[in-house]
Amino acid sequence: MLNPDEPEQDFVIQKPANKIKVSLLIISIVVITTIIAENIYHYNFQNPFEWIRLVAPILLICFSMAVLMKSMSQVLRTSIFLVLCALCLALGSILGVVLYQQTTNLLQTGTTTVKIIHALQLDDVFHSWWYVSLYTLIGASLIGKSLLVKPRLTHGWIYLLYLSPVLIIIGFFLNSLWGWRGKLNLEIGEPAQKVQVYQGNTNKIKGHLDLPFQVKLNDVHIEQVSNEYTIQVVKNAQVVDPHGNSSENFLAGMDAEIIDEFPLELAKIRRVARTKVHFRLDQFFPNFGFQYDYPAQSDTIAPTDPGIMVLFITGSDKRQLQLRANQKNTLDDPHVEGTMEFYWEQPDDFLELSISSTERAFEDSLKRVIFIGSTEEVIFVYANSAQRIKLEKDKEYYFPGKRKIGFLYQFVFPDAKYITAVPGSINEELKNPVAKLEVWGKEWERAEYAYVYPPKGLGGYYAIPGTEYGLGLSNDSGKRFRSNVSVLDLEGMELQRMDIGENASLTHAGYRFIQKYDHSNKFPGLGVIFRRGMPLIYIGFAGLILAFLRLILGQLFLKE
């Protein structure tokens, strides 16, 4: 006991089991009442019934308190009630951390589960009335327990120990009900004081207010660039065809409105806002390319449409190259001195040339690179000689005198219609990112696969059939800004100046300014956080430290 002269009173209810039951009943009724009251307060009543949203919650809470008054007076100052309230508060805090705290994005999905979560205020736990009511019960219990201590000068530290948490709770209470967060838009050299205020823990703007001072952006620069891509849900994207024809498979995303964004999580099921369409990420290709193959029994297929598949190597880049005897059988590339050609049989125009089968350096210039399909060979033709090499699958060959220019041989094919192409990634470099999405609707016959990529002109987005929505991949890397900001009084005199970045914020008169994050090159502005209860919280924690120091030092003096 902190006060041996005044033992804790148990009042009317004596058995601990009964105290637990009554305490849980009181906590449950208070939580349910505040949930109902908050739902009434946020309901969109139309004229002339708008007064109901204000009056009904007050009457409901007052009625419940009147009903619980007698039972609460019996357990309010007991340790059991205080511990149970603290446990419920801890459980609520866990839910606030585990559950997604973004009301706007959750409500767009429209599922029954999400509607229940919203009705219980579990999508905005730390600003919910039931969460604040638990703080209120804990504060009332601590005040009640402090009144049990017999007034003595020597017991002042006990009052401090009990009442310091009350100050902390009142501070959190003020933060939850009257604190706010918002955004301050700034332009270099232009002072501003009008803040866009967000609703609760969402990014939905509910109003504006003026700061009691001005903020000026002096300078800004990009501090860090990240390469994190996201799946985008867009609306009102123009349906077009890259070739000018009407189509539902192509979307131009230039004027599309981004509705939602999701991180790249494999197999995680997502829902498109206000639809019955779901999707999930099936695969992500950092450097997208098709992996081609051909049947092993190619010698039994007649050479009706023959060709060759190679990866053309130019430095660190590799691109797919297909040459076909009956169509485009020649490539004239500036990286190669001569032309690259494909024939199923060796052409007659250089049969008279002396062709060497050994690899050696040639002093004369390269004129032609001839691929022979039937024998799987390549012939380097020079001005006065030639060199024949047998091709091996998946092996790299470099042109004589060119260390970084060449090709990787894949296979020859007698008939192009038997080629199989499987989507894949050439390597892990983030050069050509493509996301493969599985998309399905409740009334669809089967799921569809969509390949989305950062928009480049026309295309990039997948148009969801029967809706005004599309799916895409974010088209820009994230950028972190560092800004130099000044705080000015209303007359324009500078009061404070500081650099604000990822790990640095500015605090002035209780207002905290943080650097916002954005995907574009445009400066995203500053985030503003105002917490009215922070001074009380600081005082409360200071009181707790002093009280515990007094308790520890007192025990040491008693031992001595």
C-alpha positions in Angstrom: 0.0 0.0 0.0 1.2 3.5 -0.8 -0.6 4.8 2.2 -0.6 2.4 5.2 -2.7 4.7 7.3 -5.7 4.6 4.9 -6.4 1.1 3.4 -8.5 0.9 0.2 -12.3 0.8 0.8 -14.4 -1.8 -1.0 -17.8 -0.1 -0.4 -20.9 -2.2 -0.8 -19.5 -4.9 -3.2 -17.1 -7.1 -1.3 -16.4 -10.1 -3.5 -13.7 -9.6 -6.2 -15.8 -11.7 -8.6 -18.7 -9.4 -8.3 -16.5 -6.4 -8.6 -15.2 -7.8 -11.9 -18.7 -8.4 -13.2 -20.0 -5.0 -12.3 -16.8 -3.3 -13.7 -17.1 -5.1 -17.0 -20.8 -4.3 -17.3 -20.1 -0.6 -16.7 -17.2 -0.5 -19.2 -19.4 -2.4 -21.8 -22.3 -0.1 -21.4 -20.1 3.0 -21.7 -18.4 1.7 -24.8 -21.6 0.7 -26.5 -23.3 4.0 -25.6 -20.5 6.1 -27.0 -20.4 4.0 -30.2 -24.1 4.6 -30.8 -23.7 8.3 -29.9 -20.9 8.8 -32.3 -22.8 7.1 -35.2 -25.8 9.4 -34.5 -23.5 12.4 -34.5 -21.9 11.5 -37.9 -25.3 10.6 -39.5 -26.3 12.9 -42.3 -29.6 14.3 -41.1 -31.5 16.5 -43.5 -33.3 19.7 -42.6 -35.2 20.3 -40.4 -33.8 17.4 -38.4 -30.1 18.4 -38.2 -30.5 19.2 -34.5 -30.9 15.5 -33.7 -27.2 14.8 -34.4 -26.2 17.2 -31.6 -29.0 16.7 -29.0 -29.5 12.9 -29.3 -25.9 11.9 -28.4 -25.8 14.2 -25.3 -29.1 12.8 -24.1 -28.0 9.3 -24.7 -24.8 9.7 -22.8 -26.4 11.5 -19.9 -29.1 8.8 -19.6 -26.5 6.0 -19.5 -24.5 7.8 -16.8 -27.6 8.3 -14.7 -28.4 4.6 -14.9 -24.8 3.6 -14.1 -24.3 6.2 -11.3 -25.0 3.9 -8.3 -23.0 0.9 -9.6 -20.1 3.2 -10.7 -19.9 4.7 -7.2 -19.3 1.2 -5.8 -16.4 0.2 -8.0 -15.0 3.4 -9.4 -12.2 3.7 -6.8 -11.2 0.1 -6.8 -8.0 -1.3 -8.3 -10.0 -3.9 -10.2 -12.0 -1.3 -12.1 -8.8 0.7 -12.8 -6.9 -2.4 -14.1 -9.9 -3.5 -16.3 -10.2 -0.1 -17.9 -6.4 -0.1 -18.6 -6.7 -3.5 -20.2 -9.6 -2.5 -22.4 -7.6 0.6 -23.4 -4.6 -1.5 -24.2 -6.8 -3.8 -26.3 -8.2 -0.8 -28.2 -4.7 0.5 -28.9 -3.7 -2.9 -30.3 -6.7 -2.8 -32.6 -5.7 0.7 -33.7 -2.3 -0.6 -34.6 -3.4 -3.8 -36.4 -6.4 -2.5 -38.3 -6.0 -0.2 -41.3 -6.6 3.3 -40.0 -7.8 5.0 -43.2 -11.6 5.6 -43.2 -11.8 7.0 -46.7 -10.1 4.1 -48.5 -11.9 1.5 -46.4 -15.3 2.8 -47.1 -14.7 2.8 -50.8 -14.5 -1.0 -50.8 -18.1 -1.2 -49.6 -18.0 -4.7 -48.1 -20.2 -5.7 -45.1 -17.1 -6.3 -42.9 -15.7 -2.9 -43.7 -19.1 -1.2 -42.9 -19.2 -3.0 -39.5 -15.6 -1.9 -38.8 -16.5 1.7 -39.6 -19.7 1.6 -37.5 -17.6 0.4 -34.5 -15.0 3.2 -35.3 -12.3 0.6 -35.6 -10.9 2.4 -38.7 -10.2 5.5 -36.6 -9.6 4.1 -33.1 -7.5 6.8 -31.6 -10.1 9.5 -32.4 -13.2 7.4 -31.5 -15.5 8.4 -28.7 -15.4 4.9 -27.1 -11.6 5.1 -26.9 -11.7 8.6 -25.3 -14.4 7.3 -22.9 -11.9 4.7 -21.6 -9.4 7.5 -20.9 -12.2 9.3 -19.0 -13.0 6.3 -16.8 -9.4 5.8 -16.0 -9.0 9.4 -15.1 -12.1 9.4 -12.9 -10.9 6.2 -11.1 -7.5 7.8 -10.4 -9.0 10.9 -9.0 -11.3 8.8 -6.9 -8.4 6.8 -5.5 -6.5 10.0 -4.7 -9.4 11.2 -2.6 -8.9 8.1 -0.3 -5.5 9.4 0.8 -5.8 11.2 4.1 -4.5 14.8 3.6 -1.0 15.1 5.0 2.0 17.1 3.9 4.1 13.9 3.8 1.6 12.3 1.4 1.9 15.0 -1.3 4.0 12.6 -3.5 1.1 10.1 -3.4 -1.3 12.8 -4.8 1.4 13.5 -7.4 1.6 9.8 -8.3 -2.2 9.5 -8.7 -2.9 12.8 -10.3 0.0 12.9 -12.8 -1.7 10.1 -14.9 -4.9 12.2 -14.8 -3.1 15.1 -16.4 -1.7 12.7 -19.1 -5.2 11.3 -19.7 -6.7 14.8 -19.9 -4.0 15.7 -22.4 -4.7 12.7 -24.6 -8.4 13.5 -24.2 -7.9 17.0 -25.6 -5.7 15.7 -28.4 -8.4 13.2 -29.4 -11.3 15.6 -29.4 -9.8 19.0 -30.3 -6.5 18.1 -31.9 -6.2 18.0 -35.7 -3.9 17.4 -38.6 -3.8 19.0 -42.0 -1.8 20.3 -44.9 -0.2 23.7 -45.7 0.3 24.4 -49.4 3.4 26.6 -50.0 5.1 28.3 -52.9 8.7 29.6 -52.7 8.9 33.1 -51.3 5.1 33.4 -50.6 4.0 33.5 -46.9 0.9 31.4 -46.1 -1.3 30.7 -43.1 -4.4 28.9 -44.4 -4.4 25.2 -43.5 -6.5 22.4 -45.0 -7.8 20.3 -42.1 -8.3 16.6 -42.5 -11.2 14.6 -41.1 -9.9 12.4 -38.2 -7.2 10.0 -39.3 -8.1 10.2 -43.0 -6.8 12.4 -45.8 -10.3 13.8 -46.5 -10.4 17.6 -46.2 -13.2 18.7 -43.9 -12.4 22.5 -43.7 -9.9 25.2 -43.5 -8.4 27.4 -40.7 -5.9 30.2 -40.4 -2.7 29.9 -38.3 -2.0 32.6 -35.8 1.3 33.2 -37.7 2.7 32.9 -41.2 4.9 30.2 -42.8 7.2 31.0 -45.8 9.0 28.4 -48.0 12.5 29.8 -48.7 14.0 26.9 -50.7 13.4 23.2 -51.5 15.3 20.4 -53.1 14.9 16.7 -53.7 16.7 14.8 -50.9 16.1 11.1 -51.8 14.5 9.1 -54.6 13.0 5.7 -54.0 11.9 3.1 -56.6 8.8 1.7 -54.9 5.9 0.9 -57.3 2.3 0.6 -56.4 -0.9 -0.7 -58.1 -3.2 2.2 -59.0 -7.0 2.2 -59.3 -8.0 5.0 -61.6 -11.2 6.6 -62.7 -12.4 8.5 -65.8 -9.4 7.3 -67.9 -10.1 7.9 -71.6 -10.7 4.6 -73.5 -8.5 4.7 -76.7 -6.6 2.4 -79.0 -3.0 3.0 -79.9 -3.9 2.7 -83.6 -6.9 5.1 -83.4 -9.6 2.3 -83.3 -12.3 1.9 -80.7 -11.3 -0.6 -78.1 -11.9 -1.4 -74.4 -8.4 -2.8 -73.9 -6.4 0.4 -73.8 -6.6 3.3 -71.5 -4.9 6.7 -71.7 -4.0 7.6 -68.1 -2.9 11.2 -68.6 -6.2 12.7 -67.2 -7.1 9.7 -65.0 -8.1 10.4 -61.4 -6.2 8.1 -59.0 -8.8 6.6 -56.6 -6.6 4.3 -54.6 -3.0 2.8 -54.4 -1.9 -0.5 -53.1 1.6 -1.8 -52.4 3.0 -4.7 -54.4 2.0 -7.7 -52.3 1.8 -11.1 -54.1 -1.6 -12.9 -53.9 -3.1 -10.2 -51.7 -6.8 -9.8 -52.7 -8.0 -6.2 -53.3 -11.3 -4.7 -54.2 -12.0 -1.9 -56.6 -14.0 0.9 -55.1 -17.8 0.7 -55.4 -17.7 -2.4 -57.6 -17.9 -6.2 -57.3 -14.5 -6.5 -59.0 -11.5 -8.0 -57.2 -7.9 -8.3 -58.2 -4.6 -9.6 -56.9 -0.9 -9.3 -58.0 0.1 -12.6 -59.7 3.6 -11.6 -60.7 5.9 -8.6 -60.9 8.5 -8.4 -63.6 11.3 -5.7 -62.9 12.5 -5.9 -66.5 9.7 -7.4 -68.5 10.4 -9.6 -71.5 9.0 -12.8 -73.1 10.9 -16.1 -72.7 10.5 -17.9 -76.0 10.8 -21.7 -76.6 10.2 -24.2 -79.4 9.2 -27.9 -79.4 12.1 -30.3 -79.0 10.9 -32.3 -82.1 11.7 -29.4 -84.5 13.4 -31.8 -87.0 10.0 -33.3 -87.8 8.5 -29.9 -88.7 8.7 -28.7 -92.3 10.5 -25.4 -92.9 7.5 -23.4 -94.1 8.1 -20.3 -92.1 11.6 -20.6 -90.7 13.6 -18.1 -88.5 15.9 -17.6 -85.6 15.5 -16.1 -82.1 18.4 -14.3 -80.4 19.0 -11.7 -77.8 20.8 -8.8 -79.4 23.5 -7.5 -77.0 24.6 -3.8 -77.1 26.6 -3.0 -74.0 24.5 -3.8 -70.9 21.2 -3.9 -72.8 19.6 -7.0 -74.3 16.7 -6.9 -76.7 14.7 -9.7 -78.3 15.5 -10.2 -82.0 13.7 -12.4 -84.4 14.7 -12.9 -88.1 12.5 -14.9 -90.5 13.4 -16.1 -93.9 10.0 -15.4 -95.5 9.5 -12.0 -93.9 12.0 -9.7 -92.3 15.3 -11.6 -92.6 17.7 -8.7 -92.4 18.7 -6.3 -89.7 20.8 -3.2 -90.4 21.9 -1.8 -87.0 24.4 1.0 -86.4 26.1 -1.1 -83.7 27.1 -3.6 -86.4 29.4 -2.8 -89.3 27.5 -5.1 -91.6 24.0 -6.6 -91.9 22.6 -9.5 -89.9 20.7 -12.0 -92.2 18.9 -15.3 -91.8 18.5 -18.1 -94.3 17.3 -21.6 -93.8 19.9 -22.9 -96.3 23.2 -21.4 -97.1 22.9 -18.8 -99.9 24.6 -19.5 -103.2 26.2 -16.0 -103.5 29.1 -16.8 -101.2 29.6 -20.6 -101.7 32.8 -19.8 -103.5 34.3 -18.0 -100.5 37.0 -19.8 -98.4 35.3 -20.3 -95.0 37.4 -21.1 -92.0 35.9 -23.2 -89.1 38.4 -21.9 -86.5 38.0 -18.8 -84.4 40.6 -16.2 -85.3 41.0 -12.5 -85.7 40.4 -10.9 -89.1 42.1 -7.7 -90.1 39.5 -6.9 -92.8 36.1 -5.3 -92.0 32.9 -7.2 -91.2 30.4 -7.1 -94.1 27.7 -9.6 -93.2 26.5 -11.9 -90.4 24.7 -14.9 -91.9 22.6 -17.2 -89.7 22.0 -20.6 -91.3 18.9 -22.3 -89.8 19.2 -25.9 -91.1 22.7 -26.4 -89.7 22.5 -23.9 -86.7 25.5 -22.0 -87.8 26.6 -18.4 -88.0 29.0 -17.1 -90.8 30.9 -13.9 -90.3 31.6 -12.6 -93.8 34.5 -10.1 -94.3 35.8 -8.3 -97.3 38.3 -11.1 -98.3 37.3 -14.1 -96.1 34.7 -15.6 -93.9 34.4 -17.6 -90.6 31.9 -20.3 -89.8 30.9 -21.1 -86.1 28.5 -23.8 -84.8 25.9 -22.2 -82.6 25.2 -23.5 -79.1 22.0 -22.7 -77.3 22.1 -20.0 -74.6 25.6 -19.1 -75.4 26.8 -15.5 -76.0 28.7 -14.6 -79.2 30.5 -11.3 -79.8 31.3 -9.8 -83.2 35.1 -9.8 -84.0 36.6 -6.6 -82.7 33.5 -5.8 -80.7 33.8 -6.7 -77.0 30.3 -5.5 -76.0 28.3 -6.0 -79.2 27.0 -9.5 -80.1 24.1 -11.9 -79.5 22.9 -14.7 -77.3 21.7 -17.6 -79.4 18.3 -19.1 -78.3 17.0 -21.4 -81.1 16.1 -21.7 -84.8 12.6 -22.7 -85.8 11.3 -24.2 -89.0 7.7 -22.8 -88.6 6.9 -19.7 -86.5 3.4 -20.8 -85.6 4.9 -23.3 -83.1 6.8 -20.7 -81.0 5.7 -20.5 -77.4 6.1 -17.2 -75.5 6.0 -17.0 -71.6 6.1 -13.6 -69.9 9.1 -13.2 -67.6 11.9 -10.9 -66.5 15.1 -10.5 -68.4 16.9 -9.7 -65.1 16.3 -8.0 -61.8 17.2 -4.5 -62.9 14.2 -2.1 -62.6 14.2 -1.0 -66.3 10.8 -2.1 -67.7 8.5 -2.9 -64.7 5.3 -4.8 -65.5 2.7 -6.2 -63.1 0.6 -9.2 -64.0 -2.8 -8.9 -62.3 -5.6 -11.5 -62.0 -8.9 -9.7 -62.2 -12.4 -11.1 -61.6 -15.9 -10.0 -61.0 -18.8 -11.6 -59.2 -20.8 -12.0 -62.5 -17.9 -12.8 -64.7 -17.6 -16.2 -66.4 -13.9 -16.4 -65.7 -11.0 -14.3 -64.4 -8.9 -12.2 -66.7 -5.1 -11.5 -66.6 -4.0 -8.0 -67.1 -0.4 -6.7 -67.8 -0.1 -3.1 -66.5 2.9 -0.9 -66.7 3.8 2.8 -66.1 1.9 4.8 -68.8 4.0 6.0 -71.7 1.6 8.0 -73.9 -1.2 5.7 -74.8 -1.7 2.4 -72.9 -0.4 1.2 -69.6 -3.7 0.8 -67.9 -6.2 -2.0 -68.0 -9.9 -1.0 -68.4 -12.2 -3.0 -66.1 -15.1 -4.2 -68.3 -18.5 -2.6 -67.4 -17.0 0.0 -65.1 -15.5 3.5 -65.3 -12.3 2.2 -63.5 -9.0 1.0 -64.6 -5.9 -0.6 -63.1 -2.3 0.5 -63.6 1.2 0.7 -62.2 2.5 3.9 -60.6 4.5 5.7 -63.3 7.0 7.6 -61.2 9.4 6.9 -58.4 8.8 8.5 -55.0 10.7 11.7 -54.1 11.6 13.0 -50.7 11.9 16.7 -50.3 13.9 18.9 -47.9 12.6 22.4 -47.4 13.9 25.5 -45.7 11.1 27.1 -43.9 10.6 30.4 -41.9 8.0 31.2 -39.3 6.9 34.8 -39.5 4.6 36.9 -37.3 1.6 38.6 -38.9 3.7 41.7 -39.7 6.3 39.6 -41.6 9.1 39.5 -39.0 11.0 36.2 -39.0 10.6 34.3 -35.7 12.2 31.0 -36.6 14.0 29.3 -39.5 14.7 25.6 -40.0 15.3 22.8 -42.6 12.5 20.3 -42.6 13.1 16.8 -44.1 12.4 13.1 -43.5 13.8 13.0 -40.0 13.5 16.7 -39.1 10.3 18.7 -38.1 9.6 22.2 -37.0 7.6 23.0 -33.9 6.2 26.5 -33.1 3.5 27.5 -30.6 2.2 24.0 -30.3 2.1 23.4 -34.1 4.3 20.8 -35.6 5.3 20.9 -39.3 6.5 17.9 -41.1 7.6 17.3 -44.7 5.1 15.5 -46.8 6.0 12.7 -49.3 4.9 12.7 -53.0 5.3 10.8 -56.3 5.6 13.8 -58.5 8.2 16.6 -59.0 5.8 19.1 -57.5 6.4 20.3 -53.9 3.7 18.5 -51.9 3.5 21.0 -49.1 3.9 20.6 -45.3 1.9 18.4 -43.0 0.6 20.3 -39.9 -0.2 18.6 -36.6 -1.8 20.5 -33.6 -2.2 18.8 -30.3 -3.8 20.9 -27.6 -3.0 18.5 -24.8 0.7 18.2 -25.2 1.6 20.6 -22.4 -0.5 18.6 -19.9 1.0 15.4 -21.1 4.5 16.7 -20.6 3.6 18.0 -17.1 2.0 14.7 -16.2 5.0 12.6 -17.2 7.3 15.0 -15.3 5.1 14.5 -12.2 5.2 10.7 -12.6 9.0 10.8 -12.8 9.2 13.0 -9.6 6.8 10.7 -7.7 8.7 7.5 -8.6 12.0 9.2 -7.7 10.4 10.1 -4.3 9.2 6.5 -3.9 12.6 5.0 -4.8 14.6 7.4 -2.6 12.2 7.0 0.2 12.7 3.2 0.2 16.5 3.8 0.2 16.4 6.1 3.2 14.2 3.7 5.1 16.7 0.9 4.5 19.5 3.1 5.8 
